[in-house]
Amino acid sequence: MGRLNTKRLKIITDILMTVLLFVLMGMHLTGQMWHEISGTVCFVVFIIHHILNRRWIAGIPKGKYPASRVMQTVINIALFIGVILLMFSGMAMSGYVFRWLPLPLSSSTARSIHLMVSYAVYLVMSMHIGLHFGLVIGKAGRKVSGMKKPWRGIITWASRIIALLVAVYGLLALFSRKLLSYITGNVKFAFFDYDESVISFYLDYAAIMGLCIFVSYYIYKFLRPGFFKRMRGITQWMKAHMVKAVILGTVIVAGVILTAYYGTSYISRHYFPVELNRDEAIGTDKLDMEKRKGIIISFTRVGNTNFDPNVDAVSSASLMDENGRLVGNAALLGDMAEQITGFDRYEIVVEKKYSSSYGATVSEARTEMNNGFVPTFVGEQPDLSEYDTVILIYPLWWWTLPVPVEEYMKQKDMEGKNIYCIVTHGGSGLGSSISDLKEVTNGTVSDDALAVMDKDVTNAFPDVLNWIRKWK
Ligand SMILES: Cc1cc2nc3c(=O)[nH]c(=O)nc-3n(C[C@H](O)[C@H](O)[C@H](O)COP(=O)(O)O)c2cc1C
């Protein structure tokens, strides 16, 4: 009876962790507070799961290691390390549950680790489920083999075809959601599509899980005792079917090359200097904006950061170098909008400057958000009552508005003004910034905001032009 309970408990913890993992992947759907709460509950369940599996853990140094056991042990250890890293990095940048806990890890480093490891853990956890999938298939298989003849075959083949379709769909979702780019660290900030339906999000993630289960189940099955005999069988088959073997080999090699190419092609600006040629970046088009009296309000790191005079565009990631002068992305987008509309300009400048280092700025921005910091604005302030239209341009910080932008918009009376936003980002699109902005301003914020990825800013002039043309 006792054994039965432990077995059931193990299954319950497995199911709970899988469900929680789904919830955790959709942070933009739950919000950060629930993300942290579910992460903490998942960690507690994870510990219980390991206590229940203590016999398996104690057995690690003992016995023989056939290939299938090597695979199982590697997956389980990778999962264990991954979850510990996730929990630790999550605690270090916590804004709710562990906010009180000082940990020796900057929130910038914590974010990078959390982002890379979370997607890897999702895949490894799914593969872990694949290791135990034999049990599910075994049970279902026994039921099916008790069926009458035509049904037995139909159900067996239908399930195989469905499994294959799920795996193919999962592979497409894996690429379209750029999971490999997150895992390899090529995308620095997660992209959350806040307008996407919950169903399509979870369908994709379920299919990705299905793919991993499929792959690990079959590899595990293949590696089980008798592996060398099966390998000899394959070699004999290859010798007998040379043409088929070559085609199959080519398909596999092409798959690996494509995976490597798409997985690493998002090498971000953060590693490369970007030289700005103003004449190439900013076109000559102008729109007739007579009907509107507008102002462009922007915020960027340059002017709000203590840059070393010798800093280059590489160490000051996300910036551009114009003949030795640093230019921020939001500022360049502001120059484009100014060329097109002829609107007035205002740059938000705060008294307390951010650090020169990109990573440190990312941490400082997080601390400001967590502590409710209220910046002081410096420089001449425009009389906003003159304007009916605002083009607000800002970089996305931690998936939302930078604190100075949020605070500025909160403090200023925007009653009766139409606000159009251009958001420059490192992968997350608009984040939740538009809905967050609506909560702090009394102006009318247009839902039709323009998102420009940092690496695309220099080529964004046509997009800015078309976007303004739409609402002008
Ligand atoms: C403090 C900080 C936080 C950031 N957070 C995000 C983020 O959550 N999502 C994202 O896609 N990019 C993020 N980025 C990247 C910037 O949004 C992006 O590089 C932007 O183009 C920088 O514009 P700027 O040069 O005008 O400052 C962040 C950058 C900094 C400095």
The ligand as an ORCA input file, in Angstrom:
! r2SCAN-3c Opt
* xyz 0 1
  C      17.758     48.645    -18.912
  C      17.445     47.938    -20.180
  C      16.411     47.013    -20.205
  C      16.032     46.431    -21.414
  N      14.972     45.568    -21.423
  C      14.570     45.040    -22.610
  C      13.446     44.164    -22.672
  O      12.794     43.843    -21.680
  N      13.089     43.664    -23.869
  C      13.776     43.983    -25.009
  O      13.412     43.510    -26.065
  N      14.845     44.810    -24.993
  C      15.249     45.350    -23.817
  N      16.333     46.178    -23.784
  C      17.020     46.510    -25.044
  C      16.594     47.876    -25.541
  O      15.184     48.050    -25.512
  C      17.037     48.089    -26.978
  O      18.389     47.772    -27.122
  C      16.764     49.508    -27.438
  O      16.906     49.577    -28.851
  C      17.720     50.517    -26.829
  O      17.368     51.811    -27.231
  P      18.253     53.094    -26.853
  O      19.530     52.980    -27.622
  O      17.437     54.261    -27.313
  O      18.443     53.118    -25.384
  C      16.745     46.756    -22.591
  C      17.832     47.632    -22.541
  C      18.181     48.221    -21.359
  C      19.335     49.180    -21.310
*
